[in-house]
Amino acid sequence: MNKLTVKDIDVQGKRILYRVDYNVPLDEQGNITEDTRIVESLPTLQYLLEKGARVVIMAHMGRPKGQVVEKLRLDPVAKRLSELLKQPVKKLDDCIGSEVEATVAKMQNGETVLLENLRFYAQEEKNEQSFATQLAKLGDIYVSDGFGVCHRAHASTVGVAKLMSIAVAGFLMEKEIRFLNKVTYNPESPFLAIVGGAKVSSKIGVIHHLLDKVDSLIIGGGMAYTFLKAQGYDVGKSLVEEEKLEVARITLQRAKEKGVEILLPVDTIAVEELKPDAQEEIVDIDNIPSDMMGVDIGPETISIFKDRIMQAKTIVWNGPMGVFEMDNFAVGTHAVADYLSKSPALKVVGGGDSVAALEKFALADKMDHVSTGGGASLEFLEGRELPGIAILAEKGSIH
């Protein structure tokens, strides 16, 4: 994937329709609690503004389902963006229509406006032509840094891009593609994948795709108990997807045939109830009491996982090792994050929970790349074509 970027085109005086993923978390008072996605867009924005472009930002927040939801307006984003850019970012009260068009027409070079939440219109997620056409009136060139939404064929990710003179990647999109390409198509061996999280169903596509590439695969989190039960272990009240037991067996057999080492927990932190003050017990995997559930990997497992992490040259991590949101059960996830931070390997992390864990442990800056797109990074690692990337122009397509 060799996509054109903003550096490959002349942007001076042009209206740039810039799609970003500013779907950031807010507290009850409407304040942004974590602004990584906004910060990551700054290099592209600053470049465009320095080059004299007029930047019209398209973004969404939450799931308003085609209705105007007051608490999902993008005013807090405009406020934070103004602070970071050190210049005013005008937030409009709509994203299409004559008033929006009139405001954009008056923009000067080096100015930025932020359109209102795209998902206040149901036509956005339906990729309706009429909605895309109205958005296209606001720009001359389409630029995408919305990696977190590029796996969706929406009006702002695909529909409008088709209508513009050219569609190119911003620096964040270019970085996402570059790092994910490295681990997907040209990884240095030994290549280790660490996959966790609650459910096998959400990660099985990634696991199967990675089996053709990795030397070792660590499986942790809630999904590990489905694999352990598939091997005949009694896992007590631990989370198990009964309907995925056969899929787990097939996966383990496929890994064996390909010579891929699968590492599952050998011990676990078990509790009777999932609550922060629950009485914990470290038990071997073959000795989980019938009235208890596994909520984190145990110390022996951590030691085994550490050895593989330190031996690897390329590592992909997607998904926590336990219920890390509760401090008592965050030890395994913290240990994996810590060992990754000390590993000399190329380290790429994707998935919302993994990113949240890195932020919690203040280790995000120790990784080579932390993806801003959870579902998008998963689908990329599955080898799927992502429509919001496919639509962008390839190098050599213009002269």
C-alpha positions as CSV (number, residue, x, y, z in Angstrom):
1,M,0.0,0.0,0.0
2,N,1.8,3.0,-1.3
3,K,-0.6,5.9,-0.9
4,L,-0.2,9.5,-1.8
5,T,0.0,11.8,1.2
6,V,-0.6,15.5,1.7
7,K,3.1,16.1,0.9
8,D,2.6,14.9,-2.6
9,I,0.1,17.6,-3.6
10,D,-0.2,21.4,-3.7
11,V,-2.6,22.5,-0.9
12,Q,-2.0,26.2,-0.8
13,G,-5.3,28.1,-1.0
14,K,-7.2,24.8,-1.4
15,R,-10.2,23.8,0.8
16,I,-9.2,20.6,2.4
17,L,-12.0,18.3,3.5
18,Y,-10.2,16.5,6.3
19,R,-11.7,13.4,7.9
20,V,-10.4,12.5,11.3
21,D,-11.5,10.3,14.2
22,Y,-12.2,12.6,17.1
23,N,-14.5,10.1,18.9
24,V,-12.9,10.9,22.2
25,P,-14.2,10.0,25.7
26,L,-16.0,12.7,27.7
27,D,-16.9,12.9,31.4
28,E,-20.3,13.8,32.8
29,Q,-19.5,17.5,32.5
30,G,-18.6,17.1,28.8
31,N,-14.9,17.5,29.3
32,I,-12.5,15.4,27.2
33,T,-10.8,12.8,29.4
34,E,-8.3,11.4,26.8
35,D,-7.2,13.4,23.7
36,T,-4.7,11.0,21.9
37,R,-6.8,11.0,18.7
38,I,-6.8,14.8,18.6
39,V,-3.1,15.1,19.4
40,E,-2.2,12.5,16.7
41,S,-3.9,14.6,14.0
42,L,-1.8,17.7,14.8
43,P,1.2,17.0,12.4
44,T,-1.2,16.9,9.4
45,L,-3.2,19.9,10.6
46,Q,-0.1,22.0,11.3
47,Y,1.4,21.1,7.9
48,L,-1.8,22.0,6.1
49,L,-2.1,25.3,7.9
50,E,1.5,26.3,7.4
51,K,1.1,25.6,3.7
52,G,-1.8,28.0,3.5
53,A,-4.7,25.5,3.2
54,R,-8.2,26.1,4.4
55,V,-9.1,23.1,6.5
56,V,-12.7,21.9,6.9
57,I,-12.7,19.1,9.5
58,M,-15.2,16.2,9.4
59,A,-15.6,14.1,12.5
60,H,-18.2,12.1,14.6
61,M,-18.7,11.3,18.2
62,G,-20.6,8.4,19.8
63,R,-23.7,6.7,18.3
64,P,-26.4,9.3,18.0
65,K,-28.2,7.1,15.3
66,G,-29.1,9.9,13.0
67,Q,-30.5,12.2,15.7
68,V,-29.2,15.4,17.2
69,V,-27.9,14.5,20.7
70,E,-26.8,17.6,22.6
71,K,-24.1,15.9,24.7
72,L,-22.5,14.5,21.5
73,R,-21.9,17.9,19.9
74,L,-18.3,18.6,19.0
75,D,-17.8,21.8,21.0
76,P,-15.4,20.3,23.5
77,V,-13.3,19.0,20.6
78,A,-13.1,22.5,19.0
79,K,-12.1,23.9,22.3
80,R,-9.3,21.4,22.8
81,L,-8.1,21.7,19.2
82,S,-8.0,25.5,19.5
83,E,-5.7,25.1,22.6
84,L,-3.4,22.6,20.9
85,L,-3.1,24.5,17.6
86,K,-2.8,27.8,19.5
87,Q,-5.3,29.4,17.1
88,P,-9.1,29.5,17.0
89,V,-11.0,26.6,15.4
90,K,-14.5,27.7,14.6
91,K,-17.1,25.0,15.3
92,L,-20.2,25.0,13.1
93,D,-23.7,23.9,14.3
94,D,-24.2,21.7,11.3
95,C,-22.1,19.7,8.7
96,I,-24.1,20.4,5.6
97,G,-26.4,23.1,4.2
98,S,-26.3,26.7,2.9
99,E,-25.1,28.3,6.2
100,V,-22.2,25.9,6.4
101,E,-21.3,26.5,2.7
102,A,-21.4,30.3,3.3
103,T,-19.1,30.0,6.2
104,V,-16.6,27.8,4.4
105,A,-16.7,30.2,1.4
106,K,-15.5,33.0,3.6
107,M,-12.5,31.1,5.0
108,Q,-9.0,32.5,4.6
109,N,-5.8,30.6,4.0
110,G,-4.5,29.0,7.2
111,E,-8.0,28.9,8.9
112,T,-9.8,25.9,10.3
113,V,-13.4,25.0,10.9
114,L,-14.9,22.0,12.5
115,L,-18.2,20.6,11.2
116,E,-20.8,19.3,13.6
117,N,-21.1,15.6,14.4
118,L,-21.6,13.8,11.0
119,R,-23.6,11.0,12.7
120,F,-26.4,13.4,13.5
121,Y,-27.4,12.4,10.0
122,A,-28.4,8.8,9.4
123,Q,-27.2,9.2,5.8
124,E,-23.6,9.3,7.0
125,E,-23.4,5.7,8.0
126,K,-25.6,4.6,5.1
127,N,-23.2,6.3,2.7
128,E,-26.0,8.1,0.9
129,Q,-25.0,9.8,-2.3
130,S,-27.0,13.0,-1.6
131,F,-25.3,13.5,1.8
132,A,-21.8,12.8,0.3
133,T,-22.6,15.3,-2.5
134,Q,-23.4,18.0,0.1
135,L,-20.2,17.4,2.0
136,A,-18.2,17.5,-1.3
137,K,-19.3,21.1,-1.9
138,L,-17.2,22.1,1.1
139,G,-13.8,21.0,-0.3
140,D,-11.4,20.7,-3.2
141,I,-9.2,17.9,-1.9
142,Y,-10.0,15.0,0.4
143,V,-7.5,14.1,3.2
144,S,-8.0,11.2,5.6
145,D,-6.5,10.6,9.0
146,G,-9.6,8.8,10.2
147,F,-8.0,5.4,10.6
148,G,-10.4,4.5,13.3
149,V,-13.3,4.7,10.8
150,C,-11.6,3.6,7.6
151,H,-13.0,0.1,7.9
152,R,-16.5,1.6,7.4
153,A,-17.8,2.6,4.0
154,H,-19.6,5.7,5.2
155,A,-20.3,8.9,3.3
156,S,-17.4,10.7,4.9
157,T,-14.9,7.9,4.4
158,V,-15.8,6.7,0.9
159,G,-18.7,8.5,-0.6
160,V,-17.3,12.0,-0.5
161,A,-13.7,10.8,-1.4
162,K,-15.1,9.5,-4.7
163,L,-16.5,12.9,-5.6
164,M,-13.3,14.9,-4.9
165,S,-10.6,15.7,-7.4
166,I,-8.1,13.6,-5.4
167,A,-8.2,11.7,-2.0
168,V,-4.9,11.3,-0.1
169,A,-3.6,10.2,3.3
170,G,-2.7,12.5,6.2
171,F,0.4,11.8,8.2
172,L,-1.4,9.7,10.8
173,M,-3.1,7.5,8.2
174,E,0.3,7.1,6.5
175,K,1.9,6.1,9.8
176,E,-0.8,3.6,10.6
177,I,-0.5,1.9,7.2
178,R,3.3,1.9,7.4
179,F,3.5,0.2,10.8
180,L,0.7,-2.3,10.2
181,N,2.2,-3.2,6.8
182,K,5.5,-3.9,8.5
183,V,4.0,-6.5,10.9
184,T,1.5,-7.8,8.4
185,Y,3.7,-8.3,5.3
186,N,7.4,-7.9,6.3
187,P,7.9,-8.9,10.0
188,E,11.3,-9.8,11.3
189,S,11.5,-13.2,13.0
190,P,10.9,-14.3,15.7
191,F,7.5,-12.8,15.3
192,L,5.2,-12.9,18.4
193,A,1.5,-12.1,18.5
194,I,-0.1,-11.5,21.8
195,V,-3.9,-11.7,21.6
196,G,-6.3,-11.2,24.6
197,G,-9.6,-9.8,25.5
198,A,-12.9,-11.4,26.4
199,K,-14.1,-13.2,23.3
200,V,-12.7,-15.6,20.8
201,S,-15.4,-14.5,18.3
202,S,-14.0,-11.0,18.0
203,K,-10.4,-12.1,17.5
204,I,-10.6,-15.4,15.6
205,G,-10.1,-13.8,12.2
206,V,-6.9,-12.1,13.4
207,I,-5.6,-15.3,15.0
208,H,-6.2,-17.3,11.8
209,H,-4.5,-14.7,9.6
210,L,-1.5,-14.4,12.0
211,L,-1.0,-18.1,12.0
212,D,0.5,-17.8,8.5
213,K,3.0,-15.2,9.8
214,V,4.0,-15.6,13.4
215,D,6.4,-18.0,15.2
216,S,4.6,-17.8,18.5
217,L,1.1,-16.8,19.6
218,I,0.2,-15.9,23.2
219,I,-3.5,-16.1,24.0
220,G,-4.6,-14.5,27.3
221,G,-7.6,-12.7,28.7
222,G,-11.1,-14.2,28.9
223,M,-10.8,-15.9,25.5
224,A,-8.0,-18.1,26.9
225,Y,-10.5,-20.1,28.9
226,T,-12.4,-21.1,25.8
227,F,-9.1,-22.5,24.3
228,L,-8.3,-24.2,27.6
229,K,-11.7,-25.9,27.8
230,A,-11.3,-27.0,24.2
231,Q,-8.2,-28.8,25.4
232,G,-10.2,-30.6,28.1
233,Y,-9.5,-28.4,31.1
234,D,-12.3,-27.7,33.7
235,V,-12.2,-23.9,33.9
236,G,-14.9,-23.5,36.6
237,K,-17.0,-20.4,36.2
238,S,-14.5,-18.7,33.9
239,L,-15.8,-17.0,30.7
240,V,-16.3,-19.6,28.0
241,E,-17.9,-19.2,24.5
242,E,-19.4,-22.7,24.3
243,E,-20.3,-22.2,20.6
244,K,-16.6,-21.5,19.8
245,L,-15.1,-24.6,21.4
246,E,-14.8,-26.3,18.0
247,V,-13.3,-23.2,16.4
248,A,-10.7,-23.2,19.2
249,R,-9.9,-26.9,18.6
250,I,-9.5,-26.3,14.9
251,T,-7.3,-23.2,15.6
252,L,-5.0,-25.2,17.9
253,Q,-4.7,-28.0,15.3
254,R,-4.0,-25.6,12.5
255,A,-1.2,-23.9,14.6
256,K,0.3,-27.4,15.3
257,E,0.3,-28.2,11.6
258,K,2.0,-24.8,10.8
259,G,4.6,-25.2,13.5
260,V,3.3,-22.2,15.4
261,E,3.8,-22.3,19.1
262,I,0.6,-21.5,21.1
263,L,1.2,-20.3,24.6
264,L,-1.9,-20.4,26.9
265,P,-1.9,-19.6,30.7
266,V,-0.6,-22.3,33.0
267,D,-1.9,-20.6,36.1
268,T,-4.5,-18.0,36.8
269,I,-5.9,-15.6,39.5
270,A,-9.2,-17.1,40.5
271,V,-12.1,-15.4,42.4
272,E,-15.6,-16.5,43.3
273,E,-17.1,-13.1,42.3
274,L,-16.0,-10.4,39.9
275,K,-15.6,-7.5,42.2
276,P,-12.6,-5.3,43.2
277,D,-12.3,-6.7,46.8
278,A,-12.8,-10.4,45.9
279,Q,-10.7,-12.9,47.7
280,E,-8.0,-14.0,45.2
281,E,-6.4,-17.4,44.8
282,I,-3.5,-18.4,42.5
283,V,-4.3,-21.8,41.0
284,D,-2.9,-24.0,38.2
285,I,-5.0,-24.2,35.1
286,D,-5.8,-27.9,35.8
287,N,-7.0,-27.0,39.3
288,I,-9.5,-24.2,39.0
289,P,-12.3,-24.8,41.6
290,S,-15.7,-25.3,40.1
291,D,-17.2,-22.2,42.0
292,M,-14.4,-19.9,40.9
293,M,-13.4,-18.0,37.7
294,G,-10.2,-16.9,36.2
295,V,-9.7,-13.1,36.0
296,D,-6.0,-12.6,35.3
297,I,-2.9,-14.7,34.4
298,G,-0.8,-16.0,37.2
299,P,2.9,-15.4,38.1
300,E,4.2,-18.6,36.3
301,T,2.4,-17.6,33.1
302,I,3.8,-14.1,33.4
303,S,7.3,-15.5,33.6
304,I,6.7,-17.7,30.5
305,F,5.2,-14.8,28.5
306,K,8.1,-12.6,29.5
307,D,10.7,-15.0,28.0
308,R,8.9,-15.0,24.6
309,I,8.5,-11.3,24.6
310,M,12.2,-10.8,25.3
311,Q,13.2,-13.2,22.5
312,A,11.0,-11.7,19.8
313,K,12.1,-9.2,17.1
314,T,8.5,-8.2,16.1
315,I,5.5,-8.1,18.4
316,V,1.9,-7.3,17.8
317,W,-0.3,-6.9,20.9
318,N,-4.1,-6.8,20.8
319,G,-6.1,-7.3,23.9
320,P,-5.5,-7.4,27.7
321,M,-4.6,-10.5,29.8
322,G,-7.3,-10.0,32.4
323,V,-9.9,-7.7,33.8
324,F,-7.4,-4.9,33.9
325,E,-10.0,-2.2,34.6
326,M,-9.9,-3.5,38.2
327,D,-6.5,-2.8,39.7
328,N,-6.3,-6.2,41.5
329,F,-6.7,-8.0,38.2
330,A,-4.4,-5.8,36.1
331,V,-1.1,-7.4,37.2
332,G,-0.8,-9.7,34.1
333,T,-1.7,-6.9,31.6
334,H,0.7,-4.5,33.4
335,A,3.5,-7.1,33.3
336,V,3.0,-7.7,29.6
337,A,3.0,-4.0,28.9
338,D,6.1,-3.5,31.0
339,Y,8.0,-6.2,29.3
340,L,7.0,-4.9,25.9
341,S,8.3,-1.5,27.0
342,K,11.7,-3.0,27.7
343,S,11.8,-5.3,24.6
344,P,14.1,-4.2,21.7
345,A,11.5,-5.6,19.2
346,L,9.4,-3.6,16.8
347,K,6.2,-3.2,18.9
348,V,2.9,-2.4,17.4
349,V,-0.2,-2.2,19.6
350,G,-3.8,-2.1,18.4
351,G,-7.3,-2.4,20.0
352,G,-9.1,-0.1,22.3
353,D,-8.5,-2.1,25.5
354,S,-4.7,-2.5,24.8
355,V,-4.4,1.2,24.2
356,A,-6.4,2.0,27.4
357,A,-4.1,-0.3,29.3
358,L,-1.0,1.4,28.0
359,E,-2.4,4.8,29.0
360,K,-3.3,3.5,32.4
361,F,0.2,2.3,33.0
362,A,1.8,5.3,31.3
363,L,3.7,3.1,28.8
364,A,2.2,4.2,25.5
365,D,5.3,6.2,24.5
366,K,7.5,3.1,24.9
367,M,5.8,1.4,21.9
368,D,6.9,1.9,18.3
369,H,3.3,2.4,17.2
370,V,0.0,2.5,19.1
371,S,-2.9,2.4,16.6
372,T,-5.7,4.9,17.0
373,G,-8.2,2.4,15.4
374,G,-9.5,-0.6,17.4
375,G,-11.8,-2.3,14.9
376,A,-9.8,-1.0,11.9
377,S,-6.5,-2.3,13.2
378,L,-8.1,-5.7,13.8
379,E,-9.5,-5.9,10.3
380,F,-6.1,-4.7,8.8
381,L,-4.4,-7.5,10.7
382,E,-7.0,-10.0,9.4
383,G,-5.8,-9.0,5.9
384,R,-9.1,-7.4,4.9
385,E,-9.2,-4.5,2.4
386,L,-10.4,-1.4,4.3
387,P,-12.7,0.8,2.2
388,G,-11.4,4.1,3.7
389,I,-7.9,3.2,2.7
390,A,-8.7,1.6,-0.7
391,I,-10.3,4.8,-1.9
392,L,-7.1,6.9,-1.4
393,A,-4.9,7.5,-4.4
394,E,-1.8,5.4,-5.0
395,K,1.6,6.9,-5.6
396,G,2.2,7.1,-9.4
397,S,-1.5,7.7,-10.0
398,I,-0.9,11.4,-10.8
399,H,1.9,13.1,-12.8
